[in-house]
Amino acid sequence: MTEIEPIALRELTTLRTGAAPHRMLDATTTPELISALREVWQEGGEWFVLGGGSNLFVGDEPFDGTVIRILTTGIEELPSPHEGRIRLRVQAGHSWDDLVAYAVERGYAGIEAMSGIPGTVGAAPVQNVGAYGQEIQETLVEVELIDEHADDAVVVPAAELGLGFRTSVLKHHYGEVQERRAVILSVTLDLAVTGDGGRVVRGDQLRRALGLEDYEPVPLSWVRARILETRAMKGMLLDEADPDTRSAGSFFQNAIVSEAVARTLPAECPRWKVEPDLDAMTVIPLDDYYGLSPRAERPASMVKVSAAWLIENSGIRKGFKLPRSRAGISTKHALAVTNRGGATAAEVSELARFVQSRVHAEYGLLLQPEPVLVGVEL
Ligand SMILES: Cc1cc2nc3c(=O)[nH]c(=O)nc-3n(C[C@H](O)[C@H](O)[C@H](O)COP(=O)(O)OP(=O)(O)OC[C@H]3O[C@@H](n4cnc5c(N)ncnc54)[C@H](O)[C@@H]3O)c2cc1C
């Protein structure tokens, strides 16, 4: 672990806001990371870990605590208990896209549709990253993590991480307390060994994104190249030269509403049914059991509605900017709030609040931010 001269967070985050924090530590190995965390926990005070900074919106006031940069790298191949599959154990600071490239080059399938997502492997389960219908939860076996104030790291199966749409128990959602405060040290994925020969692509969303009309087999490397091209066209692939990529990706989450609320929205607003989580088992204490099982309660169905559609149809076009502001909506994607050069967190917040208020006034829904907010309020 090395204590370094704190670097302004606007240089380490893709939305490019935030001053230098009070203190900054670099950890390049897992033992260093653990000892940095232990030291910070012992001292008390605020802290957070930083990966690629691509899902963070940091305020203008210096963070009064310690930022630990996770710079650990490495991929280890392990046997899978399943025939025709392989396991990859990857260190938390490894670049996510380098991992996808590694898997695709070797003909390991399962994460190729997530090519080009910025950031680190350790942060990927935090919001259950996904793109074009593929999510990390489909291939994630377990993570090694250390809980705040715990002595040792533990291995936690994916099923215990509460993975859902852009969420997990580890994510610090805006306005809510994090359910489990822990740092991921490594991630284990289970991938299919398919080689780079042709393979039929499953999933309508992915096939549509790839422009595949029927079920012709295509190589993994072709899928990756096509996804990278598509992302670049939408400003969703980091590119120094493209100001539309100075963002935190999608700034707003698609809204999840009841069927009754969804019916109040115009029919053209794209929507997807969200399958409710059914309780697998109801435990009835023996003393309360009279020979009749209660009827299982079916949770209400929910509907996911397109935040991009709501934004554009509340009058905010791609490229929209408030007068004299250096923050703007991406010219390619209505969901991305971008930094057009030197925008402060205050300017970004002003634009985000304006979008929220327009959508609320038009459709009665309050859009929630997707990135983790540090020292900023919307
Ligand atoms: C252009 C662009 C496109 C994007 N496209 C997508 C997309 O298609 N799909 C998608 O899901 N996301 C997308 N994102 C969002 C982002 O890339 C992902 O959420 C990514 O996983 C964040 O990784 P990071 O290392 O940059 O995390 P950071 O921004 O550094 O951190 C995000 C949060 O995770 C915490 N964290 C980081 N590392 C760890 C760790 N090891 N253990 C515990 N907590 C940790 C941080 O403290 C912080 O709270 C996009 C972002 C951009 C800028």
The ligand as a Gaussian input file, in Angstrom:
#p B3LYP/6-31G(d) Opt

LIG

0 1
 C      -19.397000       5.335000     -21.256000
 C      -19.959000       4.426000     -20.201000
 C      -20.739000       3.333000     -20.543000
 C      -21.239000       2.470000     -19.562000
 N      -22.002000       1.402000     -19.949000
 C      -22.490000       0.553000     -19.017000
 C      -23.263000      -0.573000     -19.418000
 O      -23.499000      -0.820000     -20.596000
 N      -23.740000      -1.387000     -18.453000
 C      -23.490000      -1.166000     -17.128000
 O      -23.955000      -1.960000     -16.306000
 N      -22.752000      -0.103000     -16.727000
 C      -22.252000       0.749000     -17.629000
 N      -21.508000       1.836000     -17.237000
 C      -21.282000       2.084000     -15.801000
 C      -19.925000       1.547000     -15.262000
 O      -19.005000       1.364000     -16.296000
 C      -20.085000       0.221000     -14.502000
 O      -20.982000       0.387000     -13.431000
 C      -18.737000      -0.293000     -13.944000
 O      -18.917000      -1.574000     -13.415000
 C      -18.151000       0.629000     -12.884000
 O      -16.836000       0.157000     -12.616000
 P      -15.726000       1.105000     -12.003000
 O      -14.543000       0.279000     -11.696000
 O      -15.512000       2.266000     -12.877000
 O      -16.455000       1.542000     -10.636000
 P      -16.251000       2.921000      -9.860000
 O      -16.962000       4.015000     -10.582000
 O      -14.840000       3.149000      -9.509000
 O      -17.073000       2.604000      -8.526000
 C      -18.492000       2.469000      -8.561000
 C      -18.976000       2.043000      -7.161000
 O      -18.506000       0.723000      -6.870000
 C      -17.674000       0.735000      -5.707000
 N      -16.590000      -0.215000      -5.952000
 C      -15.617000      -0.148000      -6.899000
 N      -14.828000      -1.221000      -6.829000
 C      -15.311000      -1.996000      -5.816000
 C      -14.902000      -3.224000      -5.222000
 N      -13.849000      -3.900000      -5.672000
 N      -15.636000      -3.708000      -4.183000
 C      -16.722000      -3.051000      -3.707000
 N      -17.137000      -1.864000      -4.227000
 C      -16.437000      -1.345000      -5.258000
 C      -17.187000       2.184000      -5.568000
 O      -16.850000       2.494000      -4.229000
 C      -18.408000       2.938000      -6.043000
 O      -19.379000       3.010000      -5.027000
 C      -20.980000       2.724000     -18.195000
 C      -20.193000       3.838000     -17.840000
 C      -19.698000       4.675000     -18.829000
 C      -18.844000       5.851000     -18.425000

